[in-house]
Amino acid sequence: MGLFSVLLSLVLLGGSGLWVWGRARVTGRWWPGAGWFLGAALLLMAATGVTYLAGSVAAGGFDPEEACHRAGQVYDDAYRRTHFDEYTQWFPLHDRCHAGYDLVPGWVNPALVVLPVLAVVCLAFSVWLAVLHRRTKRGTP
């Protein structure tokens, strides 16, 4: 039930924010500048770092066996020894108790792809707006 309430609050907050932003954009009353998109890119990169940290410590510390038992799963030491490279790699993040259960939440790895891509898009748009503003200020077409 806790995950459902968190997702519902994110959908409500995100949806209302998109509605307000979209309404202002459609009516032409708001246009963000290059600085806004630069700030958004920085916030997205910070969110990427927080997401990576959340995925890295999802096991609950340095004792994965205890974390597996807390999650109600069986800890398979032979599986972990056989798949050592899987939970020591940088990306994608995995910390499996056994072949069928991963301690890292399912949303972490997709978010680690989407957030940096959005950050790069915001950064590119920020640069484009800054160049456009500079050319317009100079009077150069």
N, C-alpha and C positions, 0 to 999 in steps of 0.2 A: 504493500500500500504506500510505502514511503516513496518509492521510485515513481509511482503513478502521480502522486501529488507534486513531486519536483518537476516532472515532465509537463504536467498540466499548467503549473505556474510559469514555466518557461514558454510554453505555447501562448498563454494569455498575455504575458509581458511582451514577447516578441511580436505577436500578432497585433497588439494595440500600438506598439512602436512603429511597425510597418504601416499600419493604417494611418497614423498621424503623419508620418513621413511621406507616404504616397499621396495623401490628400493635399498636403502643402505643395508637393511637386506638381500635381495635376493643375492646381489653381495658379501655379506660377509665383507663389509668395515666398518661396525659399529656394536658394541655390547655394550649396556648400562650395567653399573655395578650396584651393590647393592645400591649405593648412588643415582643413577638416579631414580630407582624405589621408594626409600624412599622419595625423593623429589616429585615425581609424586603423591604418597599417601598423602603427606601433602598438596599439591595443590588441590587435589580432595576433601579433607576434608574442606579446605578453601572455595572451590566452593560450597560445601554442605551448609556451614554456610551462604554464600551470597545468595544462592537460598532460604534458609529458611527465611532469612530476607526479601527478595523480596516478597515471598509469604505472610509473616506476615503483611507487610505494603501495600499490594496490594489494600487495601480499601482506601488508600489515607489519612490516619490519624485516628483520634478518632471518626469521625462522619460518620458512614456507610450510613446514610440516604442521606447525601450530596454526597457521593461517588456514590451511586446508581443513583441519579438524574444526576450527571455528566456523568455517563455511559449511560444515556438514558433509565434507567429502573425504574420501579415502586418499591418503598420501601414498603414492607409488614411487618408492625410491629408485627402483630399477628403471622405470620409465624416465625419470629425471636424469639419471646418469647416462642413459642412452641418448637422450635429446638435450645434452648440455648446451650445445650451440644455440638452441632455440630460445632459451630464457636468458642468455647472456648477450644477445645481439641488441643493437641500438634500435632497429626498426624492422619489422613490426614488433611491438611489445607483447610478450607472452610470459606467463608464469603459471604453468599447468601443474595441477595436482596429479592428474592422470590424463590419458588420451582424450577423455570426454569433458573435462572441466578446466576452465582457465580462470585464474584469479583476477586477471586484468579485465575490466568491464568491456563489453563489446563496442561501446561508442568511442573508446579512446583512439584506436588506430584510424578509423575514418576521419575523426576530428583532426588527427595529426597530418592528414593529407589536405583536408578542406581549408583549415585555418591559414596555413602558409600560402596557399594558392590565392585565397581572398586578400591576404596581406600584400602579395605581389601585385594583384590587380589594382588595389587601392593606391599603392605606391606609384604604379605606372600612370594611373589616372591623375594623381597629384602632380607628377612631373609634367604631364600633358597640359593640365590646367595652368601650371606656372609658366610654361613656355608660351601658351596661348595668351595669357595675361600680359606677359612681357612684350610680345609682338604687338598686341593691341595698344598697349601703352605707348610704344614707340611710333605707332602708326604704320607699321610694316604689315602688309597683308599675309 
